[in-house]
């Protein structure tokens, strides 16, 4: 009788090796090879063939190369989730036949977001496969979430098209799929699903890879969108092999601190839309509430002026919003000054501090500098540079910036204020929230119809000009 074989697979890129290797030769990561056992009668071709034999793509037979001009297709409308934030991150809704991976830390709200979304899809037949919770637990959560849905009674839940299945066997799941014929399939979570063709525990590299591949073939052949829920490991990346992210069409990640009420839905990979979009939710007792105007929530309204605070007009994707930049500058207590940034690139903070010292003349080499973007957001928009410098200088001088001032501008190494994109949307957002002064790069003033705004615009060419406007 043949013995089972042992092989090693890189959890980062999926590279296979007959023996353990410290450094992966493919992705050059250390200590990523995991041991898996492969049955003697099982090969990769047999494993892929047995689970999804009935779901084999028709393109595999008789497929021939053809010119691009001869390829025809019919445009299919996207499926709206009735959640404006989720639709924005997905690029307009779910694409038929797509497979989406939703990742996040434990307890962040992945299952809550998914369940409250499909509760509103009363016209679609949805199959929710749970490998972590019982049907009774899902019923309790659904009753709590349905109370927040418009035109939906709290109990009993009126959605008869939502079918719950507590199952971890992939073969049993496909049997139920053939019987139910769902229009949307939810797998919660992919790490709990196992197939009989792989001799390893659920959540292992081989199990996740084979199950995800079978679900991908199902989605592409049936045109049914599939939503996979995945876990996050301690390094902050999606658990399982890196090939899981390559297989799926869209990867969205749910971020946020459990100690705060805000949750950020960010797109990491999207074959059908932009990856620059983000959605903001507020965690409440009745579920997650989409935040349609994040500027009002991200800005803290103080009764008195405080130093070290500056307001910036940022844009993520096509969405403008105002955020609060907080800075604290104090004398270095341990000799070596500390530089800490939360929600902002620390290397860029060091660059801006060097510009502030070299070009403006403020000595900060013996000062500790702490920077924080309020609300738990992480911003990558370069237009926040000007507000970071203003907040640092405000804290260093202990002089608050007058209320009603908003800033937007990228700062160069020579101290110049470089132009930013979509300045009209930034100005309109600041004007809508009642700001009276807006500092912007001088170059952005070219071709701008200033008569359309009631807010006073202050074009600047260098950092010194902006600081002179704010602090005199």
Secondary structure as GFF3:
##gff-version 3
##sequence-region A 1 472
A	DSSP	beta_strand	5	10	.	.	.	ID=ss1
A	DSSP	beta_strand	16	17	.	.	.	ID=ss2
A	DSSP	beta_strand	33	38	.	.	.	ID=ss3
A	DSSP	alpha_helix	44	51	.	.	.	ID=ss4
A	DSSP	three_ten_helix	58	60	.	.	.	ID=ss5
A	DSSP	three_ten_helix	68	70	.	.	.	ID=ss6
A	DSSP	alpha_helix	84	90	.	.	.	ID=ss7
A	DSSP	beta_strand	99	104	.	.	.	ID=ss8
A	DSSP	alpha_helix	110	119	.	.	.	ID=ss9
A	DSSP	beta_strand	126	130	.	.	.	ID=ss10
A	DSSP	alpha_helix	135	146	.	.	.	ID=ss11
A	DSSP	beta_strand	162	166	.	.	.	ID=ss12
A	DSSP	alpha_helix	170	180	.	.	.	ID=ss13
A	DSSP	beta_strand	184	188	.	.	.	ID=ss14
A	DSSP	three_ten_helix	190	192	.	.	.	ID=ss15
A	DSSP	alpha_helix	205	222	.	.	.	ID=ss16
A	DSSP	beta_strand	225	231	.	.	.	ID=ss17
A	DSSP	alpha_helix	243	247	.	.	.	ID=ss18
A	DSSP	beta_strand	250	255	.	.	.	ID=ss19
A	DSSP	beta_strand	262	270	.	.	.	ID=ss20
A	DSSP	beta_strand	278	284	.	.	.	ID=ss21
A	DSSP	beta_strand	287	290	.	.	.	ID=ss22
A	DSSP	alpha_helix	294	298	.	.	.	ID=ss23
A	DSSP	beta_strand	309	316	.	.	.	ID=ss24
A	DSSP	beta_strand	319	331	.	.	.	ID=ss25
A	DSSP	beta_strand	339	342	.	.	.	ID=ss26
A	DSSP	alpha_helix	346	355	.	.	.	ID=ss27
A	DSSP	pi_helix	356	360	.	.	.	ID=ss28
A	DSSP	beta_strand	367	373	.	.	.	ID=ss29
A	DSSP	three_ten_helix	374	376	.	.	.	ID=ss30
A	DSSP	three_ten_helix	382	384	.	.	.	ID=ss31
A	DSSP	alpha_helix	385	397	.	.	.	ID=ss32
A	DSSP	beta_strand	405	407	.	.	.	ID=ss33
A	DSSP	beta_strand	410	411	.	.	.	ID=ss34
A	DSSP	beta_strand	417	418	.	.	.	ID=ss35
A	DSSP	alpha_helix	423	432	.	.	.	ID=ss36
A	DSSP	beta_strand	437	441	.	.	.	ID=ss37
A	DSSP	three_ten_helix	442	445	.	.	.	ID=ss38
A	DSSP	three_ten_helix	450	452	.	.	.	ID=ss39
A	DSSP	beta_strand	456	460	.	.	.	ID=ss40
A	DSSP	alpha_helix	463	471	.	.	.	ID=ss41
###
